[in-house]
Amino acid sequence: MQIIKKVIIKQILTEKSKTRLKEQFLSRQYQLNREIQQLEFVLHKKMKANKNNLSYQTTLKESFGREVQRRKERMRQYELKLGQLDELEIGSELREGTIQMIETVEEGDNWEEMMKGTEIVIKDGVVHEIRQGGMDDE
């Protein structure tokens, strides 16, 4: 029988991965900034087109305002991540996320051992280590 098991993916921070992460965060911030500018442009255009409908204008402002705020909050989160990244030492492990794997279960297998966490550790895009039996941190 086969079951699906959660596997934690971690990355060892190297100069190369630190630079790549920094570039990703800055690129996402840039994209969010462009989205904000686009939203403001569209809002201005719609406001101009509906200048006689005040209730619609109010609704538009609120709706677009919420979208702009969401993006600004995500930009602040990336700013925090950039700050944290600068503080991390080379060799630190970062949790990237989780994936699912299929594991074969047979009669007589030790269930507790099988269900203990598995981690895959990546270093510069290459599997560096597979850890079995660690703590599963759900």
WOQUICOR-V111449 format. One record per pair of residues at least 24 apart in sequence whose ideal C-beta (glycine too) atoms are under 7 Angstrom apart, sorted by the first residue. I is the first residue (numbers start at 1). J is the second residue. If there is no record, write none. Layout:
BEGIN
i->I j->J
i->I j->J
END
This chain:
BEGIN
i->1 j->105
i->2 j->102
i->2 j->103
i->2 j->104
i->2 j->105
i->3 j->103
i->3 j->105
i->4 j->100
i->4 j->102
i->5 j->100
i->5 j->101
i->5 j->103
i->5 j->118
i->6 j->98
i->6 j->100
i->7 j->98
i->7 j->99
i->7 j->101
i->7 j->118
i->7 j->119
i->7 j->120
i->8 j->95
i->8 j->98
i->8 j->117
i->8 j->119
i->9 j->96
i->9 j->97
i->9 j->98
i->9 j->99
i->9 j->120
i->9 j->122
i->10 j->93
i->10 j->94
i->10 j->95
i->10 j->96
i->10 j->119
i->10 j->121
i->11 j->93
i->11 j->94
i->11 j->96
i->11 j->122
i->12 j->91
i->12 j->93
i->12 j->121
i->12 j->123
i->12 j->128
i->13 j->88
i->13 j->90
i->13 j->91
i->13 j->92
i->13 j->94
i->14 j->90
i->14 j->123
i->14 j->124
i->15 j->90
i->16 j->124
i->17 j->124
i->18 j->85
i->21 j->85
i->22 j->82
i->22 j->85
i->25 j->78
i->25 j->81
i->25 j->82
i->28 j->78
i->29 j->75
i->29 j->78
i->32 j->71
i->32 j->74
i->32 j->75
i->33 j->75
i->35 j->71
i->36 j->68
i->36 j->71
i->36 j->72
i->39 j->64
i->39 j->67
i->39 j->68
i->93 j->121
END
